[in-house]
Amino acid sequence: MNPAAAEDRKAVKTFNRCINRLKERTRGIPRILEYHARPHIEEMRKRQEEIIAAVEPPRSAHYQEQERYEREMFSRMEEEILQRVTDEALPKYHTDLEELETVLERLADLRRRLENRFPSIRRLYAGNPRYKEWKGCKVIVTSDRSVRQSDTADLSFGRRLIVFSDGSGDADSVLVTDNPYPVVWLMYRLLRQEGRGFIDFQNKFELFARIVEAAKEQMATTGCDSESEEQKLLLRCLQEPVEMVTECRDHARRWIDEFEEYLRERQQKRSR
C-alpha cells in the first residue's frame, strides 16, 4: 500500500475515534451540551478533511506520538463544540429564562389585581358577548346545553381523555356552565397578554385543558353564582399557568446551572 494512503487511513480512523469519544463525552449532564452538541458533531463529519489537516500529523509510528496526535485532534474538536454551544445555545437559554421570569411577573401582577381590584376586572367580562364562549385549542367553554361530553377515550393522544361534543368538534376538555364569562375571559387574557412569551403551539393545549379542569373542580366546590365565587374561580384557574411557567423556568435554570458549572470545573482542571 502507498505510505501516504496508509497514513490517510490512519488519520480517518483517528478522526472517527474522536467523533465517537465526543458522542460519549457529551452524553448526559450537562443536558444543554448533550442536546446541542449532536448537530455540531454531525456537521464535523462533513469537515473531516479540514479537521484532519489542521492537526500536525504523527512524526513517527511510536505509540506515544500516535496518542499525542489523537489527543490533540480530540481536544481541538471538543473545544470547538464547547465554544459553539457556549456562544450559540447558552445565550438563548438565558433569554428564555428572562422571558419566563417576565411572564411570572405579569401573572403575579394579574393575581394581585384579582385579589385587590376584582370589581373593576369583573366589569371587563361580565355579560360581555366576546367572552360568552370559547372553542379552540381542543377546549370548549360554553353555556350551550346542547353540548354533551362523552367518555370515549382515544389512546393515540396519550394521557389525555378525548371528549366529543355534539356539533362542536373534538376537545380535550368541555365545560358547560351558565356563567362561562370569567373562565373565557381569563383564557383570552392569557393568550393575548400575560401568557405572551410562554404560550406556544405545543403547550397551549395542555394549558387550556388544565385551566378548564381546574375550573370544573372549583365550580363543583364553590359554584360560580356570586362575585366572590367568580374571584375564587379565577384565582384557582390562574394557578395552572403559574405552575406551568414556574416548571419551565426551573427547568431552564437547572440546564443553565449544569452547563455553567461544567464549564467552571473544566476551566479549573485546565488551570491546575
C-alpha positions in Angstrom: 0.0 0.0 0.0 1.2 3.5 -0.7 2.6 5.0 2.5 0.6 8.2 2.1 -2.6 6.3 1.6 -1.8 4.3 4.7 -1.3 7.5 6.7 -4.6 8.9 5.4 -6.4 5.8 6.5 -4.9 6.1 10.0 -5.9 9.7 10.1 -9.5 8.9 9.2 -9.6 6.1 11.9 -8.3 8.6 14.4 -10.9 11.1 13.4 -13.7 8.5 13.7 -12.5 7.6 17.2 -12.6 11.3 18.2 -16.1 11.5 16.9 -17.2 8.5 18.9 -15.4 9.9 22.0 -17.2 13.2 21.5 -20.6 11.5 21.5 -19.7 9.7 24.7 -18.3 12.9 26.3 -21.4 14.9 25.5 -23.9 12.3 26.7 -25.9 13.0 29.9 -25.3 16.0 32.1 -24.9 18.9 31.3 -28.0 18.4 29.2 -27.5 21.6 27.2 -24.3 20.1 25.9 -25.9 16.8 25.1 -28.8 18.4 23.3 -26.9 20.9 21.3 -23.7 19.1 20.6 -25.3 16.5 18.3 -25.8 18.7 15.3 -22.3 20.1 15.6 -20.8 16.7 15.8 -22.7 15.6 12.7 -21.5 18.8 11.0 -17.9 17.9 11.9 -18.2 14.7 10.0 -18.6 16.7 6.8 -15.5 18.7 7.6 -13.3 15.6 8.1 -10.6 16.6 5.8 -10.4 20.2 7.1 -10.1 19.0 10.7 -7.5 16.3 9.9 -5.4 18.9 8.0 -5.5 21.3 11.0 -3.7 18.8 13.3 0.1 18.2 13.0 0.4 14.6 11.8 2.4 12.0 13.8 6.1 12.5 13.4 6.7 8.8 13.9 4.9 5.5 14.3 5.7 5.4 18.0 2.5 4.8 20.1 3.2 8.0 22.2 3.3 10.1 19.0 0.0 8.4 17.9 -1.5 9.2 21.3 -0.3 12.8 21.0 -1.9 13.1 17.6 -5.3 11.7 18.7 -5.3 13.8 21.9 -4.6 17.0 20.0 -7.3 16.2 17.4 -9.9 15.4 20.1 -9.0 18.4 22.2 -9.5 20.7 19.1 -12.8 19.1 18.3 -14.1 19.2 21.9 -13.1 22.8 22.3 -14.9 23.8 19.1 -18.1 22.0 20.3 -18.0 23.7 23.7 -17.3 27.1 22.2 -20.1 26.8 19.7 -22.6 25.7 22.3 -21.5 28.4 24.7 -21.7 31.1 22.0 -24.9 29.9 20.2 -27.1 27.9 22.6 -26.4 29.3 26.1 -27.4 32.9 25.3 -30.8 31.6 24.1 -31.4 29.8 27.3 -30.6 33.0 29.3 -33.0 34.9 27.1 -35.7 32.2 27.6 -35.1 32.4 31.3 -35.5 36.2 31.4 -38.7 35.9 29.3 -40.2 33.3 31.7 -39.3 35.5 34.7 -41.2 38.3 33.0 -44.2 36.1 32.3 -44.2 35.1 36.0 -44.1 38.8 37.0 -47.1 39.5 34.8 -49.0 36.6 36.2 -48.2 37.8 39.8 -49.4 41.2 38.9 -52.7 39.8 37.5 -53.1 37.8 40.7 -52.7 41.0 42.8 -55.3 42.7 40.6 -57.7 39.8 41.0 -57.2 39.9 44.8 -57.4 43.7 45.2 -59.3 45.2 42.3 -61.7 42.4 41.4 -64.8 44.5 40.8 -63.1 46.6 38.1 -61.8 43.4 36.4 -65.3 41.8 36.6 -66.7 44.7 34.7 -64.5 43.8 31.8 -66.1 40.4 31.2 -69.5 40.2 33.0 -72.2 39.9 30.3 -69.7 40.8 27.5 -70.6 38.7 24.5 -67.0 38.5 23.5 -66.4 36.2 26.5 -69.6 34.1 26.2 -67.9 31.1 24.6 -64.5 29.6 23.8 -63.9 26.9 21.2 -60.3 26.4 20.4 -57.1 24.6 21.5 -59.2 21.4 21.9 -61.1 23.1 24.7 -64.8 24.2 24.8 -66.3 26.5 27.4 -69.9 27.4 26.8 -73.4 27.9 28.2 -74.9 25.9 25.4 -76.6 22.9 27.0 -76.8 21.1 23.7 -73.1 20.4 24.0 -72.5 17.0 25.5 -69.4 15.2 26.7 -68.9 11.6 26.1 -66.5 9.2 27.9 -64.8 8.0 24.7 -61.0 7.8 25.0 -58.6 7.9 22.1 -55.4 6.4 23.3 -53.4 7.9 20.4 -53.5 11.1 22.3 -51.6 9.6 25.2 -52.6 10.6 28.7 -55.4 13.0 27.8 -59.0 11.9 27.6 -60.6 12.9 24.3 -64.2 14.0 24.7 -66.6 14.5 21.8 -69.2 17.3 21.9 -72.2 17.3 19.7 -71.8 19.5 16.7 -68.8 21.2 18.2 -65.9 19.0 17.2 -63.5 17.2 19.4 -62.0 18.6 22.6 -59.7 17.6 25.4 -62.0 19.2 27.9 -65.5 20.6 27.9 -67.0 23.0 30.4 -70.8 23.7 30.2 -71.8 26.4 32.7 -74.4 29.1 33.0 -71.5 31.5 33.7 -68.7 30.9 31.2 -67.6 34.6 31.2 -64.8 34.5 33.8 -63.0 31.4 32.5 -63.3 32.5 28.9 -62.0 36.0 29.8 -59.0 34.5 31.6 -58.1 32.3 28.7 -58.3 35.2 26.2 -56.3 37.4 28.7 -53.6 34.8 29.0 -53.4 34.3 25.3 -53.1 38.0 24.5 -51.3 39.5 27.4 -49.9 37.6 30.4 -49.0 34.5 28.5 -47.0 36.2 25.8 -43.6 34.7 25.6 -44.7 31.4 27.0 -47.8 30.1 25.3 -47.0 28.4 22.0 -48.4 25.8 19.6 -47.1 22.9 21.7 -48.1 23.9 25.3 -51.4 25.8 24.6 -53.4 22.5 24.5 -52.2 21.4 27.9 -52.5 24.8 29.5 -56.1 25.4 28.5 -57.1 21.9 29.3 -55.7 22.3 32.8 -57.5 25.6 33.2 -60.8 24.1 32.3 -60.3 21.1 34.5 -59.4 23.4 37.4 -62.5 25.4 36.7 -64.7 22.3 36.8 -63.2 21.3 40.1 -63.6 24.7 41.6 -67.2 25.1 40.4 -68.0 21.7 41.9 -66.8 23.0 45.3 -67.9 26.6 45.5 -70.1 27.3 42.4 -69.9 30.4 40.3 -73.0 32.4 41.1 -71.6 35.3 43.1 -68.8 37.8 42.7 -66.8 36.2 45.4 -67.2 32.8 43.9 -66.0 34.1 40.5 -63.0 35.6 42.2 -62.1 32.3 43.8 -62.6 30.6 40.5 -60.2 32.9 38.6 -57.6 32.7 41.3 -57.7 28.9 41.2 -57.5 28.8 37.4 -54.6 31.2 37.5 -52.6 28.7 39.5 -52.3 26.5 36.4 -50.3 28.8 34.1 -48.2 29.9 37.2 -47.3 26.2 37.8 -46.5 25.5 34.2 -44.3 28.6 33.7 -42.6 28.0 37.0 -41.8 24.5 36.0 -40.3 25.7 32.6 -38.4 28.5 34.4 -36.9 26.0 36.9 -36.1 23.6 34.0 -34.2 26.3 32.1 -32.4 27.4 35.2 -31.2 23.9 36.0 -29.9 23.4 32.5 -28.0 26.7 32.6 -26.6 26.0 36.0 -25.5 22.5 35.0 -23.7 23.7 31.9 -22.0 26.7 33.5 -20.8 24.5 36.4 -19.4 22.1 33.9 -17.5 24.9 32.2 -16.2 26.2 35.5 -15.0 22.7 36.6 -13.3 22.2 33.2 -11.5 25.5 33.5 -10.3 24.7 37.0 -8.9 21.4 35.8 -7.1 23.1 33.0 -5.6 25.7 35.4 -4.1 23.2 37.7 
